[in-house]
Amino acid sequence: MTSGTNQRTGGQVLVDQLRIHGVDLAFCVPGESYLGVLDALWDARDAIRLITTRNEIGACNMAEAYGKVTGRPGICLVTRGPGASHAMVGIHTAFQDSTPLILFVGQVAREAREREAFQEIDVKQMFGHTAKWAAEISDPRRIPEMVSHAFHTAMNGRPGPVVLALPEDMVVERCETADAAHYQVVRPSPSATAMTQLRERLAAAKRPLMLVGGGGWTAAATHDIVAFAAANNLPSCASFRCQDLFDNRHKNYVGDCSVGILPALAKRIRETDLLIVVGAREDLPDRRRWLLRVEAARQRQAPLSRAADGRRADRLRRSLGNLDRAERRGDGDRGDCDHRGQRGNGHGASPRAGDRGAGAVRLLARLPECR
């Protein structure tokens, strides 16, 4: 892809980085603002399959689904203005579901910036609050650096979407630049001290409850968490839209904490003396009672076992598995919750945050901040 010299166009450099980072599938609605990238993708058609869609909502949703299923960043390319606006739907979904995704947006030429050029938008402002990182590549020599940072940001910490703007003149400009290496994923896990604290609190608890949720769960992780709940006779519930993380037919499953929560489950949450939150994003304001303080990407507070976000989930669940059959002084009192009886008829309001029981357990160390 060098056309007889060591120089490559910005589009060629970009596609080369995608190949280095293992991309083999991308989704797009073609646009004139990134023709240089489309030309390079055509040259690399044997390595990267490009699927064109009827609208950008479909393209970005497909990329989000790809990231959710594979655990690798979904790749989407759209043009500026209406194209970027439509893609916002998939970016919002990826952010809420902790899905790795990278959106490339064709942009006006650099000389036309800040002149209200046709369909010009400020990508950093538009996506700044719904993406982990939004930036514009103004120099083709920085493409390897910024694409590498995009993959690292999308995959590390709490996974999520990244947006990069590509000025149309930048992707056809030729340059010489070195390629980046394949991105690396850091897998944080709870410390031995945190697991010891969890063991001690679980053994002493008389009315414990576990809440599971969040994104990035694997089949092995869901199996492990159910086995952990069964071994410890631990009532368990699921957060909003996460009912599939715990077998609803299992004797330890007591319902979901979503719209129209069952009154019995709301009462149980208020009365619990140990709430173990695994993966779910649920704020518990009494921070003096946290075992560990957790900070997610973008400095957002999150009371979750961070290992439940992304494919790092399995590591935590293996640690939880080591707690099976721990000495439980309060185990005799756990049967009075009537696990399956929690799912009676009727609906009620969600419990107030201030009514939560003491001893909420949050696992994981501080994650790198995304700037």
Buried (B, 14 or more C-beta within 10 A) or exposed (E): EEEEEEBBBBBBBBBBBBBBBEBEBBBBBBBEBBBBBBBBBEEBEEEBEBEEBEBBBBBBBBBBBBBBEEBBBBBBBBBBBBBBBBBBBBBBBBBEBBBBBBBBBBBBBBEBBEEEBEBBBBBBEBBEEBBBBBBBBBBBBBBBBBBBBBBBBBBBBBBBBBBBBBBBBBBBBBBEBEBBEEBEBEEBBBBEEBBEBBBEBBBBBBBBBBBBBBBBBEEEBBEBBBBBBBBBBBBBBBBBEBBEBBBEEBEBBBBBBBEEBBBBBBBBBEBBBBBBBBBBBBEBEEEEBBBBEBBBBBEEBBBBBBBBBBBBBBBBBBBBEEBEEBEBEBBEBBEEBEBBEBBEEEEEEBBEEEEBBBBBBBBBBBBEEBE
